[in-house]
Amino acid sequence: MRRTYLDHNASSPLHPAARAALEQAFAEPLGNPSSPHAEGRRARDLLEGARERVASVLGCRGREILFTSGGTEALNLGLVGAARARSGVGRRLVVTAIEHAAVLEPAAALEAEGYGVTRVAPRPDGSVDAAALVEACGPGTTVAAVMLANHETGALLPVTQVVAAVRPRGVLVLCDAAMGTGLVDLRVDRLGVDLLALSGHKFGAPPGIGALYVRRRTKLEPLLRGGPQEERVRGGTENVAGAVALASTLEAMETGRSARVERLRGLSDRLRAGLAALRGAMVLGPAQERLPTTVNVAIEGCEGEALLVNLDLAGIAVSTGSACAVGASEASPVLLAMGLPPRVASSTIRLSLGDASTPEDVDEVLRILPSIVARLRDLAR
């Protein structure tokens, strides 16, 4: 059976640039990059080369890039590390209520330690009001977490506006950019953020590698203590091959970014229109300020899990939300924060496009889904 993969927000297939980079990295024995022998020096050269390449794409210095095990570690280090390092200045944090669990969970853990956490709710369409975020950053606020784009609705958040308003107040801004790579300009001089997290497998690098941009002179309390690696902020032997693959894929995704966005925008618009025409369907998320890859739809009379399973059996891979929430019995926190009733929030599926997506993939979903919906509604009667 031909498979149609529409779950790129969960994990994107390995990019050819990543595959080539991995093969090149492993072409000769890789030593520990902290070892002084020839194999270790080769590993160190590859690692530092990858660091400079990532920095070039982001428009920063190589020493401002820390490699991590993925986006979750990068976000935990950025939020918790910055909050603890600045606890003498203040103990208040601001996050949007639609952040990924890798931000919301460590924020809750800090709250249990006595930090104040303000969670700013989105508008009903999933967008977030910049003025509300800025207003929340009152006295004592040290870190604000504002994602670049939401992983479930594709909503683009007003990062630059928030940064411009809160920087004079001494508030650091952490940005989860996992969903924007290859789609949005990630140059940190444009965004203005102090911390920016990347997750390799979200854009075609292998799982197990991520990166955190840390603006010069920004202090972080280490979460992993051990050796002197990664500016003494993240101990542990570095994933050299993963770092090289991440750098190569990041460069590849920057090439032709405008053309990619235009092509994917056409596919997602076609998908949104087709889904909106389905009786009892409600397409969620902003109509304009959104990623060109993400379509979330609630379908009346159907459970999201049932839709997912039936589509999977028909050869189509989608999700019901963040893959990090699989197994949870509650509806999506993002959709609930938007004000959707639990019944509606539980009737959604998310379809996310990538480089390999085609018009035929969109047509296949729109061809098969109506019959699945009709069958599930009949069973529910």
N, C-alpha and C positions, 0 to 999 in steps of 0.2 A: 504493500500500500504506500502510495506517495504521501509523505508527511508535510504538513504546512505548519511551520514554526512561527507563532505569533506571541512569543513570550520573551522578547529581547530585554525587557526591563528586569526580568528575573536573572537572566544570564545570557550573554550573547555568544554565539559560537566562535571558536578560535579563529582569529583573523589571520590571513595568509602571512602578513608581516610578522605576527607573533610566532607563527610556526617556523618561519625562516630564521628568526632571531634565536629561538630555542635551539634549533639545529646547529646554528653557528656557535652558540655559547658552549654546547656540549661536544663540539667537534674535537676538542682537546680536553684533557683532564682539568677540571676546575678545582683549585685549592680553596682554602679558607682565605677570604680577602684580608684578614688580619695577619696572615703568615708571611714571613719575609722571603720565602723561597720563590722560584720562578712560577710555579703553579699559583701560589698565593698572589704574586704580583700581577699575573694575568687576570685573576679574578678581581683584584682591586682596580685595575685599569678598566675592565668592563663595567664594573659598578659605578665608578666615578664618571665614566663616559655616559652611562645611562642617566645619571643624576644631572649632568650638564644638558643633556638632550631634553629631558623633561622640563628643566628650568628654562630652556630656550623657548619652548612652546608656551609656557606660562608667563614668560617675560620677567623672570626673576633671577637671582643668583643661585648657583648650584648648592651652596651651603644652606639655602633656605628650603631645600627639598629633603624630607625624611622618607625613607622607604619603610612600609609597614606590611603586615600580613594581609591587608585588605582594607575596604572602606570602613568596616565596623571598628577595627583597631584605630584607624586614623581619626575617626570621629570621637571615639572615647578619649584618645590622647588629647585631641584638640579641646574638647569641652572640659573634661575632668582635670587635665593637666593645666590648662589655663586658669580654671576656677581656683584650684588649690594654690597655684603659684601666686595668685592675686588676692588670697583670702585676707591679707592685711589691709587691702584697699577697700574691699566690700565683699559681701556674701550673698549677692542677688544675681540671678540669671534670668534671661528672657529667651524663650524658645517659641516657635510657632507650634500650634497644636497639630500640624500636619507633617512634622518632621518624621524621618525614619525612626524605627525603634532604636537604632544605634545612637540616636540623640536623646529620645524621650526616656529610655530606660536609665542611662547614666544620669540624666537630669533628675529622675525620681530618686536614684540612689544618693545623689548629693542633697536632695531635699530631706532625705531621712537623716543625713548628717547635720542638718540644721541650716542649710542654705535656703534662701527664699527663691522660689521658681515661679515666674509668671508665664502662663501659656496663652498665647494670643490666638484667638479663634479665627478661622477663615471666613470669608463671605460664603453665601450659599453655593456659589459656583466654584468654590475651591481656591479662588484667588485670595490674596492677603493684602490688607490695607497698610501701606507704608506708614501713614500717620498713626495708626493704632500701635504698630511696633515701636515707633519712636517714642510715643507717649508712655509705653510700658517701661522704657529704659530710664527709670527714675534714679534718684540718688542711691548710691551703693551698688548699682549694676556694674558688673565687671565684664561679663561675656553675654553676647546675644547670638543665638544660632538661627540663621536664616538660609534655608536651602535654596539652591539655584532653580530647581524645578522639582515638582512633586512626582514621586514614583508611581502614584495610582491614577491621578487625573491629568498629569502633564502640565499643570499650572505653573507658569513662570512667576517667580517671586521678585519683589522690588528691591533686590540686594543693593544696587548702587545708591538708590535714594536713601535707604536706611543707613548705609555706611556714612554718607555725606552728613547726615543729621546727627549721628551718635558719636562720631569720632571726636568732635570737640568736647564731648562729655567724658572721654577716656574709656569708652566701651569698646572692647574687642569684638569683632564680628567673625564668627565661624561659619563657613559656607560648605554645605554638602553638595558637591558638584558631580556626584555619581551619575546623574541622569543627563547631564549636559554635554558630556564629552563628544566631540565630533559634530555637535549641533549648535553650540553657543560659543561665543568668544570667551575663552577662559583666561585671558591675560589679566593678571592680578593688578596691574596698574590701572586697568579700566574698571574692574570690579571694586578695587579699593579695599578688599577684605584683608584681615590679618591672618586668617587660617583658612585653608581650602583643602578638602579631602577628595581623593580620587579612588575609585574601586576598579581594578583592572578588568575583572570578568564582565563588567557592565558594558564594556566597549570592545571586547574581542581579545584582550590579553588573557592569560591563564588565571584561573582562580588561585588565591593565596598570595596575591601581590597587590599592594595599594601604595598610595603616597599621600603625604601631608605637607602642604606648603606652610611654612611658618615665617611670617614677616620678621626681618632682622630686628633683634633686640626684644622680641616677644618671648617671655619666659614661660616654660612648661615644667610642671612637676612630672618626672618620669612615672609611667605605670609599670613598665618592665625594667627591672634593675638587674644589672649583670656587668657586661663589659663596657668599653668606652665607645661602642658603635653609635652611628647616627647622632653625632654631636653630643654624645653621652645622655641623650634623651630616650633612646630606645635600644636597650641592651639586647644582645643576641646576634648570632651569625646571620649575615644578610643573605637574602634570596637573590643571588646574583643573576641567574638565568631569568628569573621572573622580572627583575628590574630591567634587564635588557629588552625583554619582550614587551613590557609595559611602555618603555620609551619608544620602541619601534612602532607599536600600534598607535600610540598617541600621535606620533608624527604622521602616520598614514591617515589617521582620521581627520587631521587638520587639512590634508590635501583635498581640494575639491569640496570643502565644507559647504559652500553656498549652493553648489549643484546638488549635493546630497540632501540638504534641507528642502530645496525646491521639489525634488522628486518625491521625498517622503511626505511632504505637505500635500501633494496631489493624491497620494495613496490614502493618507489618513482622512482627508476631506471626503474622498469617495466612500471610504468605510463608514465615516460618521453619517453621511447622507443616507446610505443604505440601511444602517441600523435604525436611524431615526424614523424611517418609513415603516418599520415593523410595528404592528399594532401593540400598544401597551409598552413600548420601549421608550426610555428616557436617557439620552446621551448626557453624561455628566462632565463637568469641567468647563473652563472658560472657552468661549467660542473663538477668541482671537489670541490672547496672550498665553500660548501653550506650546509645548513641544510638538514637533510634526510627527511624532512616533507613537503617541499614547492615546488610546480611545477606551473610555470606561463607560459601560452601558448597564442600566438597570432594566430588567425585563419582568414586567408584572406577571405574577402567577407562576414564576419559576425560581427555584433555589439556585444560587450561583454554583454551588458544588455539583448539582445535577447537570447544569449546563456544561460545566468543565468536563465532567466524566463522559457525557454523550459526545461532545465535540472531540475529545481524545479518541474515543472509539471510532469516530469518523475520520481520524487522521489529522486533527487540527489541535495544536497545543496552544492553550491560552491559560490565564490564571484568574483567581478570584481576588487578587490583591498582592501585597508584598509576599514574596516567597519566604521571608523571615517570619511570617505569621502563620505558616502552614501548621495545622493541628490545633490552632486556637478555636474555641467554640464561639467566641463573640464575633460580631460584625466588625468590619474594618474601622479602626480608630479614626482614620482620615475621613471616611465618609460620615461617620457619626459626628465628628467635629464640624462638618459642613451643615449639620442640622437634619440629615436624612433620618427618618425613622428606622429602627433596627430591621424591620421587615423589608424595607426597600434596600437598605445597605447590604442585606444578605442575599439580594436577588441580582447582584452585579457580577459581571466578568470584565476583565481587563485584557485588551488586545494591544500588543506593543510590537511595532515594526522595527526592522533593522536593514542593514545593507543588502541582505539576501532576499528581502521581501519583494514581491512582484504584484502587478495587477491581477494575475491569475490567483494569487493567494487571497486577495480581497474578494474576488468573484466567488471563490470556493466557499468562503465563510458565508457570504450573502446568499449563496445557493442552498447550503445545507442547514443553516441555522433556523429558518422558518419552520421546517418540518420537525426539528427537535423541539422547538418551543411549543408547537401545536400538540405534539405527543405528550410533553410534560404537563401541559395544561389539562389535557384530557385525563391523565392519571391523577391529577390533583382534585378533580371534581368529586 
